[in-house]
Amino acid sequence: MNFINPIYYKKEAIKKINNFILEYNPSQLIFLVDSNTQQFCFPKVVSDIKSECRIEVLEIEPGEENKNLYTCINLWEALTELKIDRKSLLINIGGGVLTDMGAFVANCYKRGIKFINIPTTLLAMVDASIGGKTGVDLGSHKNQIGNFVLPEMVMIDSDFIRTLPQAQILSGFAEIIKHGLIADREYWNKIIQIQDLNAENLESLISASIDIKKKVVAEDFTETGLRKILNFGHTIGHAVESFFLENKKPILHGQGVAMGMIVESYISVEKGFLAYSDYQLIKQYINSLYSKISLMKDYFKEIFMYMQNDKKNVNNEIKFVLLKSIGEAVYDISVNHELIEKAINVYIDM
């Protein structure tokens, strides 16, 4: 099996989608959108799709707080009421929340219908829609329910970035920074030279980040080894996201990951992997882009609780991805409670 998403860009992507629709001849086309992509992205996509089959549009509310089984149940019920059959094709148009959940809904409905991802945020383009992971949150625990399944294809169109607020662009850019830190110092050096995060400047970074993730996923689709490096910054980041989600003050994914990369770089220094000078470069660059997350030291107990449910853990040991240097990561590194708390406190006191 090919464990890499077929990924196409702009006009080539629409051509590939239309060719697939012609060959597959689906009984129905279902577009899954949220209230943002319904307005800004769906009209462009649907006008380019060539199909005479029945079309249905399902809309959900955006936001991590809606990425749960209750939303999935509503979608499955809607598909059932519409008499959507197994020969249908689901096209997900949205960010990481929507593509993660849409893929999960498609893979479970009647034991699986085919689907295509059209990511519309930078985060979804370089990370969420690439690599075959699906998932929804269980309460405030990130991506606790999910599986691995590939879409028929992924369409990347950097023009959608023009519809995004700067905060969303920065959220996705955190994953681009991560790719440089874990895999390619030359790429990191290119990233830090970017002055303006616009569609033109980001286009080449998008394809480079996708290539890094594709290479890792091709070697380890189900995340038993190397693919774990893609979680750098996420052990802390997901826990902090979950904490704020539970307290009804959700933060963007990239904000949590940005903090996570600083904290986990500090842990890398303390564990003897990363040079302190590299940690300083990482910290200074990330702090130049992202506002510091306001945390109290009293929050640590709850944040640590979320870390204890991290998917990388084994035998109740919290496992981290750490850096040996900028461009090289190691995984499955156990870190004790005291060092995690110290590293978070260093971030709080910055």
Buried (B, 14 or more C-beta within 10 A) or exposed (E): EEBBBBBBBEEEBBEBBBEBBEEEEBBBBBBBBBEBBBEBBBEBBBEBBEBEEBEBBBBBEBBBBBBBBEBBEBBBEBBEEBEBEEEBBBBBBBBBBBBBBBBBBBBBBEEEBBBBBBBBBBBBBBBBBBBBBBBBBBEBBBBBBBEBBBBBBBBBBBEBBEBBEEEBBBBBBBBBBBBBBBBBBEBBEBBBEBEEBBBEEBBEBBBBBBBBBBEBBBEBBEBEEBBBBBBBBBBBBBBBBBBBBBEEEBBBBBBBBBBBBBBBBBBBBBBEBBBEEBBEBBBEBBEEBBEBBEBEEEBBEBBBBBBEBBBBBEEEBBBBBBBBEBBBBBBEBEBEEEBBBBBBBBBBEE
